[in-house]
Amino acid sequence: MSIDTTSFASTIATIQDRYHAQSLARAKNAFAGHEMRVLHSDGVYRHLRFATPGTGMFRFDIHTAPGLLTLTGDIGTFVFSRVRDMLSFFHDPTDTNVTYWAQKLLAPSGLQVNEYDEHVLRASLATLVDELTEHWTGESRAGLTGALELDVWGADDSHDLTVRALMEFQWTDPVTGETIEFPDAYELPMRSYGTQFLLACHGLRAASLHYVATVGGVDFSG
C-alpha cells in the first residue's frame, strides 16, 4: 500500500488537558514538527510513525493489533491492552487520562512508570507538618522548616537518602517542648508519573485524535 503522510502539528497544538498542563506543554514542544506516516493499515492492524523529518528526536511508532497497542521509539516502549481497537481507547477530546491508561499497561507495569518526585514528597510532608503543628507559633514552625531544609532537603536529592534522612529526623520545639519525628516517612506519597510515560500518553491521545480525523476507520464498538 502507499504511504500516507499528514502533518501532526495542528492536532498536537490544539489539544488541552485540565490535569497535566505542564507535561502537555512539553509534549507540544517535542512533537511540534511531527508528521504521521501510515506505514500499514489493514483493519485494526496498523503501523503508524510520528516523527519530525530529518531527526529521530521524540519519534514514536504505534503498532496495533486486536486488543493490543505497542508504542516504541525515542520516548520509550509501552504496551497497552483493553479493547479490540486500541486507537479508540486513547480517543479522548477532553483530557489525557493518565491514571486509567496506566492501569491498562502490560509492559512496563503501572508501578514502574511512577518515579520519585521531590515536589510530591514536599507537599505530602507539608500537609503532615500542618496537622502536627497547628497549635504552634509562627516562630516555632519557622524553626522546624529551617531544620527540615538543612537536615533533610539539603542532605541529598536521591530518593533513598532523602527518605532515610526524613525517618531519622528529630527536632524539638523550644516553646512547647514537643519533638517532631517522621519514622513512617516511607509511607508518605512521593511518586508521580515519569516524563516519558506522560509524553507517551499525550502522544497516543493526539495520535488517536489525528488518525480518526484524517484517516478514520477506527472501531469504537469496544
C-alpha positions in Angstrom: 0.0 0.0 0.0 1.1 3.6 -0.4 2.5 5.6 2.5 0.2 8.5 3.5 1.9 11.4 5.4 0.0 14.1 7.1 1.1 17.0 9.4 0.6 16.2 13.1 1.3 19.8 14.2 -2.2 21.2 14.2 -3.6 18.3 16.3 -0.9 18.3 19.0 -1.1 22.2 19.2 -4.8 22.3 19.8 -5.4 19.6 22.4 -5.9 20.7 26.0 -5.7 18.9 29.4 -7.1 20.1 32.8 -4.8 17.9 34.9 -1.4 17.6 33.2 -0.8 21.1 31.7 3.0 21.1 32.3 3.7 17.8 30.7 1.3 18.6 27.8 3.3 21.8 27.1 6.5 19.6 26.9 4.7 17.2 24.5 3.5 20.1 22.3 7.1 21.3 22.1 8.5 17.9 21.5 6.0 16.9 18.8 5.6 20.3 17.1 7.3 19.3 13.9 6.0 15.7 13.7 4.2 14.1 10.7 2.1 11.0 10.8 3.1 8.3 8.3 0.7 5.4 7.8 3.2 2.6 7.1 0.5 -0.1 7.3 -3.3 -0.1 7.8 -5.4 -3.2 7.5 -8.4 -3.1 9.8 -7.1 -2.9 13.4 -3.6 -4.0 12.2 -1.7 -0.8 11.8 1.8 0.7 11.9 1.9 4.5 12.3 5.1 6.6 12.6 5.2 10.0 14.2 8.4 12.0 13.6 9.9 15.3 12.5 11.6 14.9 9.1 15.3 14.7 9.4 15.6 13.8 13.0 14.8 10.9 15.3 14.2 13.1 18.4 10.9 12.3 20.1 10.0 9.9 17.2 7.5 7.2 18.1 5.9 4.3 16.3 2.5 2.9 17.1 1.6 -0.8 16.3 -1.9 -2.0 16.8 -3.5 -5.5 16.6 -6.7 -6.8 18.1 -6.7 -5.9 21.8 -3.2 -4.6 21.7 -1.2 -1.4 21.2 2.5 -1.0 21.4 4.4 2.3 21.3 8.1 2.3 20.6 10.7 4.9 19.9 12.6 7.8 21.4 10.1 8.2 24.2 10.2 4.7 25.5 8.3 1.4 25.0 4.8 0.8 26.3 2.3 -1.9 25.7 -1.4 -1.5 26.4 -4.4 -3.8 26.2 -8.1 -3.0 26.9 -10.4 -3.0 23.8 -10.3 -4.6 20.4 -9.3 -1.4 18.6 -6.9 0.3 20.9 -6.8 3.6 18.9 -10.4 4.1 20.1 -9.2 3.6 23.7 -7.0 6.8 23.6 -9.5 8.9 21.7 -10.4 11.5 24.3 -11.2 15.0 23.1 -11.1 16.4 26.7 -8.2 15.1 28.7 -5.2 12.7 28.8 -6.5 10.0 31.1 -3.1 9.0 32.5 -4.2 7.2 35.7 -6.7 5.0 33.9 -4.4 4.3 31.0 -1.6 3.3 33.3 -3.9 0.6 34.7 -4.1 -1.0 31.2 -0.3 -1.3 30.8 1.1 -4.8 30.1 4.6 -3.6 30.0 6.1 -1.9 31.9 3.8 -2.3 34.9 1.8 0.7 36.1 4.1 0.9 39.2 7.2 1.1 37.0 6.0 4.2 35.2 5.9 6.1 38.6 9.1 7.9 39.7 10.2 9.6 42.8 9.2 13.2 42.8 10.6 15.6 45.5 7.7 18.1 44.8 5.2 15.4 45.7 7.1 14.4 48.9 7.4 18.1 49.9 3.7 18.6 49.5 2.9 15.4 51.5 5.2 16.4 54.3 3.9 20.0 54.4 0.3 18.6 54.9 1.5 16.3 57.7 3.5 19.1 59.4 0.5 21.4 59.3 -1.6 18.8 61.1 1.1 18.2 63.8 1.9 21.8 64.5 -1.4 23.6 64.1 -1.2 24.8 67.7 2.4 26.1 67.3 3.5 29.7 67.0 4.8 31.0 63.7 8.3 31.2 65.1 8.3 27.5 66.1 7.0 26.5 62.7 9.8 28.6 61.0 12.3 26.8 63.2 11.1 23.4 62.1 11.0 24.4 58.5 14.6 25.6 58.7 15.7 22.4 60.3 14.0 20.3 57.6 15.7 22.3 54.9 19.1 21.8 56.4 18.8 18.2 57.6 16.5 16.6 55.0 16.3 18.6 51.8 19.8 19.7 52.0 21.2 16.3 52.7 20.9 14.7 49.2 18.4 14.7 46.3 18.2 11.0 45.9 15.1 9.1 46.8 16.6 6.6 49.3 18.9 9.1 51.2 16.1 11.8 51.4 13.6 9.3 52.9 16.3 8.0 55.3 17.1 11.5 56.4 13.4 12.2 57.0 13.0 9.0 59.0 16.0 9.9 61.2 15.0 13.5 61.6 14.2 14.8 65.1 13.5 18.4 66.2 12.3 19.7 69.5 10.3 22.9 69.7 11.8 25.2 72.4 8.5 26.7 73.2 6.2 23.6 73.6 9.0 21.1 74.3 7.4 18.8 71.7 9.6 16.6 69.5 8.7 16.1 65.8 9.7 12.9 64.2 8.8 11.1 60.9 9.6 7.4 61.5 6.9 6.3 58.9 8.1 8.8 56.3 8.4 6.0 53.7 4.6 5.8 53.7 4.1 9.4 52.5 3.1 9.9 48.9 6.2 10.7 46.9 5.8 9.4 43.4 4.4 10.8 40.2 4.2 9.6 36.6 7.5 9.8 34.7 8.3 12.2 31.9 8.5 9.5 29.2 5.2 7.9 30.2 3.4 11.3 30.2 4.9 12.1 26.8 3.7 8.7 25.5 0.2 9.3 26.8 -0.1 12.8 25.3 1.3 11.4 22.1 -1.1 8.5 22.0 -4.1 10.7 22.6 -3.1 13.2 19.9 -2.3 10.3 17.6 -5.7 8.8 18.0 -7.5 12.1 17.5 -5.4 12.8 14.4 -5.8 9.4 12.9 -9.6 9.5 13.3 -9.8 13.0 11.8 -7.5 12.3 8.8 -7.9 8.5 8.1 -10.9 7.2 10.0 -11.9 3.5 10.2 -11.4 3.2 14.0 -13.8 0.8 15.7 -15.4 2.3 18.7 -17.6 -0.7 19.5 -15.4 -1.9 22.3 
